Amino acid sequence: MSDRLDTTNRLMAVIDDPDAAARAVDQLRAVCGADNAVALVGEDGVQHLDRSGKRGGARTRVARLMAYIFADQSVDLATYEAALHDGRAVVAVRARGAEKDAALRCLLDAGAHFVNWYGPMATEDIVPWRGPQLPLPFHFHR
């Protein structure tokens, strides 16, 4: 995996059990290709998520700013980061078309929630957060 996760054309989801997330990634790789699915866990996952864009440099920070403005990803990325700090896993899979539908089925079968699709210009909320809210500032809850 590269140093930072690009959210474009990806389904992203929280799976509360990291072992279930690893099994889901195995299934997702069979459906979408070996390089197209990843499970993020722990502090290493937070670093790869790179919500601030600090690790990716100026170009990444500009791309993150545009995503915040146009696709409102700031709340989502903060939630994914908080989920990682809470011991959960975040699964990201690059998929489009029929692969996206198959990938979504794999995620749902694994118990995923807070599932979102990040297209090049828009975000699609697919499954809301389930369970107690994470400790986030008030303005990050939706």
C-alpha positions as CSV (number, residue, x, y, z in Angstrom):
1,M,0.0,0.0,0.0
2,S,1.2,3.5,-0.7
3,D,1.9,5.9,2.1
4,R,-1.6,7.5,1.8
5,L,-5.0,6.1,0.9
6,D,-6.7,7.9,-2.1
7,T,-10.4,7.7,-1.5
8,T,-11.4,8.3,-5.1
9,N,-13.6,5.6,-6.6
10,R,-13.5,3.7,-3.3
11,L,-16.1,2.2,-1.0
12,M,-15.0,2.7,2.6
13,A,-16.6,1.1,5.6
14,V,-16.1,0.4,9.3
15,I,-16.0,-3.2,10.4
16,D,-16.0,-3.5,14.2
17,D,-14.0,-6.7,14.3
18,P,-10.5,-6.4,12.7
19,D,-10.4,-10.2,12.1
20,A,-13.7,-10.0,10.2
21,A,-12.3,-7.1,8.2
22,A,-9.3,-9.2,7.2
23,R,-11.6,-12.0,6.0
24,A,-13.7,-9.4,4.1
25,V,-10.5,-8.0,2.4
26,D,-9.7,-11.5,1.2
27,Q,-13.1,-11.8,-0.4
28,L,-12.9,-8.3,-1.8
29,R,-9.5,-9.0,-3.4
30,A,-11.0,-12.1,-5.1
31,V,-13.8,-9.9,-6.5
32,C,-12.0,-6.6,-7.3
33,G,-8.3,-7.6,-7.7
34,A,-5.5,-8.1,-5.2
35,D,-4.3,-4.5,-5.2
36,N,-7.8,-2.9,-4.8
37,A,-8.8,-3.8,-1.2
38,V,-7.1,-3.0,2.1
39,A,-8.0,-3.1,5.8
40,L,-6.7,-0.3,7.9
41,V,-6.1,-1.0,11.6
42,G,-4.6,0.9,14.5
43,E,-2.1,3.7,14.3
44,D,-0.6,2.4,11.1
45,G,-4.1,2.7,9.6
46,V,-4.5,6.2,10.8
47,Q,-1.2,7.1,9.1
48,H,-2.3,5.6,5.8
49,L,-5.7,7.4,6.0
50,D,-3.7,10.7,6.2
51,R,-6.8,12.7,6.9
52,S,-4.9,16.0,7.1
53,G,-2.8,15.4,4.0
54,K,0.4,16.1,5.9
55,R,2.2,13.0,4.6
56,G,1.2,13.4,1.0
57,G,2.6,16.9,0.6
58,A,1.1,20.1,-0.8
59,R,-0.7,18.4,-3.7
60,T,-2.4,16.0,-1.3
61,R,-3.4,18.9,1.0
62,V,-5.0,20.7,-1.9
63,A,-6.8,17.5,-3.0
64,R,-8.1,17.0,0.6
65,L,-9.3,20.6,0.7
66,M,-11.2,20.1,-2.5
67,A,-12.7,16.9,-1.2
68,Y,-13.8,18.7,2.0
69,I,-15.4,21.5,0.0
70,F,-17.1,19.6,-2.7
71,A,-17.7,16.1,-1.3
72,D,-17.8,16.9,2.4
73,Q,-15.4,14.2,3.3
74,S,-14.0,15.9,6.4
75,V,-16.7,14.4,8.7
76,D,-16.3,11.0,7.2
77,L,-12.5,10.9,7.4
78,A,-12.6,12.1,11.0
79,T,-15.1,9.3,11.8
80,Y,-12.9,6.6,10.1
81,E,-9.9,7.9,12.1
82,A,-11.9,7.8,15.3
83,A,-13.0,4.2,14.5
84,L,-9.4,3.2,14.1
85,H,-8.5,4.8,17.4
86,D,-11.4,2.8,18.9
87,G,-9.9,-0.5,17.8
88,R,-12.2,-1.0,14.8
89,A,-11.0,-1.6,11.2
90,V,-11.6,0.6,8.2
91,V,-11.9,-1.3,4.9
92,A,-11.4,0.5,1.6
93,V,-11.9,-1.1,-1.8
94,R,-11.5,0.4,-5.2
95,A,-14.4,-0.8,-7.4
96,R,-16.7,0.6,-10.1
97,G,-19.8,-0.7,-11.8
98,A,-20.7,-4.4,-11.2
99,E,-17.6,-4.8,-9.0
100,K,-18.9,-2.0,-6.7
101,D,-22.2,-3.9,-6.2
102,A,-20.3,-7.2,-5.5
103,A,-17.9,-5.4,-3.2
104,L,-20.8,-3.8,-1.3
105,R,-22.4,-7.2,-0.8
106,C,-19.0,-8.5,0.7
107,L,-18.9,-5.6,3.0
108,L,-22.4,-5.9,4.2
109,D,-22.0,-9.7,4.7
110,A,-19.0,-8.9,7.0
111,G,-21.1,-6.6,9.1
112,A,-19.8,-3.3,7.7
113,H,-21.4,0.0,8.6
114,F,-20.7,3.6,7.9
115,V,-20.3,2.6,4.3
116,N,-19.7,5.4,1.8
117,W,-18.7,5.7,-1.8
118,Y,-16.3,8.4,-2.8
119,G,-16.6,9.2,-6.5
120,P,-14.4,11.8,-8.3
121,M,-16.9,14.6,-7.6
122,A,-19.5,13.3,-5.1
123,T,-19.9,11.2,-2.0
124,E,-22.7,8.6,-1.6
125,D,-23.8,7.7,1.9
126,I,-24.8,4.0,1.7
127,V,-25.0,2.7,5.3
128,P,-25.1,5.0,8.3
129,W,-23.1,4.6,11.5
130,R,-24.5,1.9,13.8
131,G,-24.0,1.7,17.5
132,P,-22.8,4.3,20.1
133,Q,-21.3,7.4,18.6
134,L,-17.5,7.8,18.7
135,P,-15.9,10.6,20.8
136,L,-15.9,13.2,18.1
137,P,-16.4,17.0,18.3
138,F,-20.1,17.9,18.0
139,H,-19.7,19.4,14.5
140,F,-18.3,16.0,13.2
141,H,-21.5,14.1,14.0
142,R,-24.1,13.6,11.3
